[in-house]
Amino acid sequence: MNERSILAIGIDPAFADLSAHPELSVELVRAYIDQQMEQIRAQGYEVDSCLVDLGDTAEQAVERLLRSREYGCIVFGAGLREPPALLMLFERLLNLVHRLAPHSRIAFNTNPADTVTAAQRWIG
């Protein structure tokens, strides 16, 4: 397993309910995500971003990446975990990760701008 590889799983901002966060827009969230991916790469990590829909193809997208390589750490985005309406999707994806990547460490970010910090807690 490549300890320096990260998979970041989150809701595609186009599908996110941002109504509770009027300071955010789809474009701003996407910019935060892109910035985090670049910061991860700049620190010498390999990273794949998997932005999913609300369930139609989410599991297939995550499964495709999990079967393509092993990851040292898998980070779940807050937008996937926190809205109660997405609980079942989050549980399905978490169980998929548990089944297909049992040796990967799991991390959770708290917002779209702290993915690097979340991963570094577990893979340094």
Helices and strands as residue ranges (DSSP letters): E 5-11, G 13-15, H 26-42, E 46-52, H 58-68, E 73-76, H 78-81, G 84-86, H 87-100, E 105-108, H 115-123
